Amino acid sequence: MADYFSTITSQLGLPVGLFVVIIIWEAIWTGIAMWKSARKKHLVWFIVFFLVNLLAIPEILYIFVFSKMKKKKPAKKKK
């Protein structure tokens, strides 16, 4: 396993420790965002988090911006 990380990090030009920190950073934010999106029944967001990994940027935006937005309810018709 250590050889695997050292090969990847040497190809990327990153120290092994930084690579491990990036993986942990991504996993934590993705887990939190997926949990929140599942609880709010936001299926599209859940799938995006599952398929896209961009250093947790979409996950952080969802947690602090999009998950707090309220859905607009349709206006009731007056009779």
C-alpha positions, 0 to 999 in steps of 0.5 A: 500500500505504501508503494502505491501511495509513493508511486502516485505522489511521485507522479503528481509531485506531492509529498505522501503526507499531503496526499493522505491529508487531501484524501482525508479532507475529501472523505470527511466533506463528502461524507457530511454532504452525502449525509445531509443530502440524503436526510433532505431527500436531495437525490440529485445532490447525493448522486453528484457527491457520489460521482464527482470528487473536486477536493470537496468544493461541491460538498462544502458549497452544498453544506453551507449554501444549497442545503439552507435554501428553502424550496419555493412552494407553489402559490395557493389559488384563491377561489 
